Amino acid sequence: MVIFFKMFIPAILDIPYYLKNDFKVVSGYARDNANGSGNIRHVTIINEKDKQEIYVEFSYSDGVNKGDYLKVKYLPHTKYGILLNRK
């Protein structure tokens, strides 16, 4: 039951955002090296606008290092997104 709430409820809540193409966008620097397995990376980005830390996951085959500048668009509840830019 707990697994259901942790996995499926956020995905269900993101459906309207996905259908409306209403993704959130964060630009900033990676706080740490990105972790993950296969092509899935998860990283905490320090938002350059308000210095808030935002955890996101995205598909990317190369590594992401601490201090890399990233721009990611993501869904607000599952925090899964697409890497738009990496410098």
Buried (B, 14 or more C-beta within 10 A) or exposed (E): EEEEEEEEEBEEEBEEBEEEEEBBEBBBBBBEEBEBEEEEBBBBBBBEEEEEEBEBBBEBEEEBEEEBEBBBBBBBBBBBBBBBEBE
